[in-house]
């Protein structure tokens, strides 16, 4: 299998998305909500974790050349 990247920044974008996803997975495995004093901090940490995965997915989609407006139109 021969994968060719025309734009070298595409590799950097994919590496950045992978890094964000790995950090989010590390946060999930570390269970940050276990050290929270209450429900509100745990909820904020969980929402932040989910948003991290969303950011990684958006970076991959933009790097691969998808237009975010087209993605929104597909959802409707």
Protein Blocks (a to p, Z undefined) as FASTA:
>chain_A
ZZddfblklmmmmmmmmmmmmmmmmmmmnommlmpcblmlmmmmmmmmmmmmmmmmmmmm
mmnopafklmmmmmZZ
